[in-house]
Amino acid sequence: MMGRILGPEERKESRKLAARQVRLIILFFVIALGGGMIYLSTRERDDDRIRSEKKPSFNYRYEFRHLKNEMKVNLYIDGSLFTSYHYNPDLKKHVLFPIITESGKKVTRGYPLEPRPFEPTDHPHHIGISLTHGVVNSLDFWSNTDSVPPERQFHYGTVLHDSFKKIKSGDKKGILEITARWERSDKRVLMDEKTIFTFTSEPGVRIIDRETTLTATDLSVHFQDSKEGMYCMRVAREMEQPSPEYREYLDENLKLVRFPKDSLTGPKGLYENSEGHMGDDVWGKRAKWVSLSSMLEGEPVSVVMFDHPANPNYPAHWMARGYGLFGINPFGSQVYSEGKESLNYFLEPGKSVTFNYRLAIINGFKPDKIRIEKLFNDFVSQNK
């Protein structure tokens, strides 16, 4: 039986009804799509959180995991965390933190990112491992923190992460290549930075090689002679050298207290350099390498830092302080030599300077001079 033929008005109403139905279908589709995108975004955030809380499975000996929400890249060696590259701008510089031995001992101070009981709380800008300087075009890139009041910010500079050029896991090594910028408080960029971290290891030894190239933009850049710099790490309490200084510490409840150093977890560290100087005598001296050895949780641990012959002012002076700041500074000759030397380093617009440093984290044994010299020679031959 044939259906009834609709009149003009009925056809008009039918078309309107069909149009409304189409609009409703489109609306439902848009809502569903948006909800799906929100769900996927939430799941991605959750996945990042889960990966940060659970031990992941691994495909390589050296494997990176980028936790974007936490603004860091973790590096695992043989499935255990070695270090993390942090690039949160609130830190005022990019850092490697923490640094962990093959057996799981943390050689870096936790404060201020991950404070631990009985740690000193001085110098909050000493975070993990970093490369900055105290006086660059009269700006302090060394001690800038997020606690600097706004009216003082014009005295400081900031090293800001820009991009990742390479995050490469592998079985022989891990490579992390980044770019950054050295910026004034008015956002004008003084220098562009390119840094390549290469991570390797051998039994009982984990190694970080760092190559950093700084290029002046459209201004001359002046590294003024200052003891505050340049490639440095802040070590754990037990790695410090014994000292009679009094400072503020965290107690077992992470509350500030004031005790003499030796009343808490005792420091047992000892510096030694390539020239035979030891203890506090290492500070300010020129050397091609310096080691810091101690007992950490009952295990021998050493941190050895190496200069490179191609670096400016080689062999450089060492900012090896008893309270736990361990570093090398090519641009502090006047202070370290008590006025006998001076170095003010200039970069003309468009010109570059490159720094190469090696850091070896050794646990389970104290390396002798022959072993350290081999690590130095390998470093030099690989970076000619």
C-alpha positions in Angstrom: 0.0 0.0 0.0 1.4 3.4 -1.0 2.1 6.0 1.7 0.3 9.3 1.9 1.8 12.1 -0.1 2.8 15.0 2.2 1.7 18.5 1.6 4.0 21.5 1.3 3.7 22.5 5.0 4.2 18.9 6.2 7.3 18.6 4.0 8.6 21.8 5.4 8.1 20.6 9.0 9.7 17.3 8.1 12.8 19.0 6.8 13.0 21.1 10.0 12.8 18.0 12.1 15.5 16.3 10.1 17.8 19.3 10.4 17.4 19.3 14.2 18.2 15.7 14.3 21.4 16.3 12.3 22.4 19.2 14.6 21.9 17.0 17.6 24.0 14.2 16.1 26.8 16.7 15.4 26.6 18.1 18.9 26.7 14.6 20.5 29.7 13.8 18.3 31.6 17.0 19.3 30.9 16.3 23.0 32.1 12.7 22.7 35.2 13.8 20.8 36.0 16.4 23.4 35.4 14.0 26.2 37.7 11.5 24.6 40.4 14.0 24.2 40.1 15.0 27.8 40.3 11.3 28.8 43.4 10.7 26.7 45.0 13.8 28.1 44.2 12.7 31.7 45.4 9.2 30.9 48.7 10.6 29.6 49.2 12.6 32.7 48.4 9.5 34.8 50.8 7.5 32.7 53.5 10.0 33.4 52.7 9.9 37.1 52.6 6.1 37.1 56.0 5.9 35.3 57.4 8.2 37.9 56.1 6.0 40.8 56.7 2.5 39.4 59.9 0.9 38.1 59.4 0.7 34.3 60.5 -2.1 32.0 63.6 -1.3 29.9 64.8 -2.0 26.4 68.3 -0.6 26.7 71.2 -0.5 29.2 71.0 3.3 29.2 67.4 4.4 29.0 65.7 7.8 29.3 62.2 8.5 30.4 60.8 12.0 29.8 58.3 12.9 32.6 56.9 16.1 31.0 54.5 17.0 33.8 57.4 16.9 36.2 59.7 18.8 33.8 62.5 16.2 34.0 64.2 13.4 32.1 65.2 10.3 34.1 68.2 8.2 33.1 68.3 4.6 34.1 71.4 2.4 33.8 70.7 -1.4 33.9 67.2 -0.6 35.2 68.3 1.6 38.2 68.0 5.4 38.3 71.3 7.2 37.9 70.2 10.8 37.6 67.4 13.2 36.3 67.8 16.3 34.1 65.5 19.0 35.7 64.5 21.9 33.6 61.8 23.7 35.7 62.4 27.4 35.2 61.8 28.0 38.9 65.3 26.5 39.6 66.8 29.4 37.6 69.1 26.9 35.8 69.0 23.3 34.6 70.5 20.7 36.8 71.3 17.0 37.2 69.8 15.7 40.4 70.1 13.4 42.2 73.3 11.5 41.4 73.1 7.8 42.5 75.9 5.2 42.7 75.6 1.8 41.0 74.7 0.4 44.4 72.0 3.0 45.1 73.8 5.5 47.3 72.9 9.2 46.8 76.1 11.3 46.6 74.2 14.6 46.2 72.6 16.6 49.0 68.8 16.4 48.9 68.0 19.9 50.0 66.2 21.9 48.7 64.4 19.6 46.2 64.3 16.4 48.3 65.4 17.3 51.8 66.7 14.5 54.0 67.2 14.4 57.8 70.4 15.9 59.2 71.3 17.8 56.1 72.6 21.4 56.2 70.4 24.1 54.6 72.9 26.7 53.5 73.2 27.9 50.0 69.8 26.8 48.5 71.2 27.5 45.0 73.5 24.5 45.4 71.3 21.9 43.6 72.8 18.7 42.2 75.2 19.5 39.3 75.1 22.7 37.3 77.2 25.1 35.2 76.8 28.8 35.9 79.0 31.7 37.0 78.8 34.5 39.6 79.6 37.6 37.5 78.6 37.7 33.8 78.2 41.2 32.5 77.8 42.2 36.2 74.9 39.7 36.7 74.9 36.9 39.1 73.9 33.6 37.4 75.3 31.6 40.3 73.2 32.3 43.3 69.8 33.1 41.7 66.8 31.4 43.3 63.0 31.8 43.3 63.3 33.5 46.7 65.1 36.6 45.3 62.7 39.5 45.8 61.4 41.3 42.7 63.2 44.5 43.4 66.5 42.6 43.4 66.0 40.5 40.3 67.8 43.0 38.0 71.0 41.9 39.7 70.6 38.3 38.6 70.6 36.2 35.4 68.8 33.0 34.6 69.7 30.0 32.6 66.5 28.8 30.9 66.1 25.4 29.1 64.9 25.9 25.5 64.7 22.5 23.8 65.7 18.9 23.6 67.8 18.2 20.4 68.4 14.5 21.2 67.3 12.0 23.8 68.9 8.8 22.8 68.8 5.6 24.8 71.3 2.8 23.9 73.3 -0.2 25.0 76.7 1.5 24.9 75.8 4.9 26.1 73.0 7.4 26.7 73.1 10.9 25.1 71.0 13.9 26.1 71.5 17.0 24.0 69.7 20.3 25.0 69.7 24.0 24.2 69.3 26.8 26.7 69.7 30.6 27.0 71.5 32.8 29.5 69.0 35.6 30.0 68.9 39.0 31.8 65.9 40.0 34.0 64.6 42.1 31.1 64.5 38.9 28.9 67.4 39.9 26.7 69.6 36.9 25.9 73.3 37.2 26.5 74.3 33.7 25.4 72.9 30.7 23.7 73.9 27.3 25.3 74.2 23.9 23.7 75.0 21.1 26.0 75.6 17.4 25.3 75.5 14.9 28.2 77.0 11.5 27.5 76.4 8.8 30.1 78.5 5.7 30.3 79.6 3.1 32.9 81.9 0.3 33.8 81.7 -2.0 36.9 81.4 0.2 40.0 81.8 3.4 38.0 79.2 5.7 36.5 80.4 8.5 34.2 78.9 11.8 33.1 80.7 13.7 30.2 79.5 17.2 29.6 80.3 19.3 26.6 78.8 22.9 26.9 79.2 25.5 24.1 78.2 29.1 25.0 77.7 31.6 22.1 77.4 35.3 22.6 74.4 36.8 20.9 74.5 40.4 19.8 76.4 41.7 22.9 79.9 41.3 24.2 79.9 38.9 27.2 82.3 39.4 30.1 83.1 36.6 32.5 84.5 38.6 35.4 87.0 37.1 37.7 85.0 35.6 40.5 85.3 32.6 42.8 81.5 31.8 42.4 81.5 29.2 39.7 81.5 27.3 37.5 80.9 23.5 37.0 79.9 22.3 40.5 78.0 19.8 42.5 76.8 19.8 46.1 77.6 16.5 47.8 75.7 14.6 50.5 76.4 15.3 54.2 78.6 12.1 54.6 80.7 13.1 51.6 81.7 16.5 53.2 85.1 17.0 54.9 85.0 17.4 58.7 84.9 21.0 59.8 84.2 23.0 63.0 81.7 25.3 61.3 78.2 25.8 62.8 75.3 25.9 60.5 71.5 25.2 60.3 70.5 21.6 59.8 67.3 19.6 59.4 66.5 17.3 62.2 64.8 13.9 61.9 61.4 15.7 61.4 62.9 18.1 58.7 62.7 21.0 61.2 65.5 23.6 61.3 68.0 23.2 64.1 71.4 24.5 64.8 74.2 22.0 65.7 77.9 21.7 65.2 78.7 19.6 62.2 80.1 16.6 64.1 77.0 16.2 66.3 75.0 14.8 63.4 75.7 12.2 60.7 79.5 12.7 60.6 81.3 13.8 57.4 84.2 11.6 56.4 85.2 13.1 53.1 88.8 13.8 51.9 89.9 15.8 48.8 92.9 14.8 46.8 94.1 16.4 43.5 96.3 15.3 40.7 99.2 17.4 42.1 99.3 15.6 45.4 97.5 18.2 47.5 95.0 16.8 50.1 92.2 18.1 52.3 91.6 21.8 52.6 94.8 22.4 50.7 93.1 21.5 47.5 90.9 24.6 47.5 92.0 27.2 44.9 94.9 25.1 43.5 95.3 24.3 39.9 94.9 20.6 39.0 93.7 18.5 36.1 91.5 16.4 38.4 90.3 16.3 42.0 88.8 13.3 43.9 86.5 13.4 46.9 86.4 10.1 48.8 84.3 9.0 51.8 82.3 6.3 53.4 78.6 6.5 52.5 76.2 4.2 54.4 79.2 2.0 55.2 80.5 1.8 51.6 83.5 3.5 50.1 82.4 6.1 47.5 84.4 8.5 45.5 83.5 11.4 43.2 86.2 12.4 40.7 85.9 15.5 38.5 88.2 16.1 35.5 89.2 19.2 33.6 90.1 19.0 29.9 93.3 20.4 28.3 91.1 22.3 25.7 89.2 24.2 28.3 90.0 27.9 29.0 92.7 28.5 31.7 93.6 24.8 31.9 94.4 23.4 34.4 91.8 25.5 36.2 91.4 26.3 39.9 89.2 24.2 42.1 86.3 25.4 44.3 86.6 22.4 46.6 85.0 23.4 49.9 84.9 21.3 53.1 81.2 22.0 53.6 80.3 20.0 50.4 80.6 22.3 47.4 82.8 20.5 44.9 83.6 22.2 41.6 86.0 23.7 39.1 86.2 27.3 38.1 88.4 28.6 35.2 87.3 32.2 35.8 88.4 32.9 39.4 92.1 33.2 39.2 92.4 36.5 41.2 90.7 35.1 44.3 92.2 31.7 44.2 95.8 33.0 43.7 95.3 35.8 46.3 95.9 38.5 43.7 98.9 36.9 42.0 96.9 36.1 38.8 93.8 37.6 37.2 91.6 36.5 34.3 88.7 38.4 32.8 87.3 36.5 29.9 85.5 38.1 27.0 83.3 36.7 24.2 82.7 39.0 21.3 79.2 38.9 19.6 78.7 35.7 17.7 81.8 34.0 19.2 81.7 30.8 21.2 83.6 29.0 24.0 83.4 25.3 24.8 83.9 23.5 28.1 84.4 19.7 28.5 84.2 18.1 31.9 84.0 14.5 33.2 82.5 13.3 36.4 83.1 9.7 37.7 80.9 8.3 40.5 82.7 5.3 42.0 81.4 2.9 44.7 82.6 -0.3 46.3 86.3 0.7 46.2 88.5 3.7 46.5 90.3 4.4 43.2 94.0 4.7 43.2 95.9 7.3 41.2 96.6 4.9 38.3 92.8 4.2 37.9 92.0 7.9 38.0 94.7 8.8 35.5 93.3 6.1 33.1 89.9 7.7 33.4 91.5 11.1 32.7 93.4 9.8 29.6 90.4 8.1 28.2 88.4 11.3 28.6 91.0 13.4 26.8 91.4 10.9 24.0 87.7 10.7 23.4 87.3 14.5 23.3 90.2 15.8 21.2 
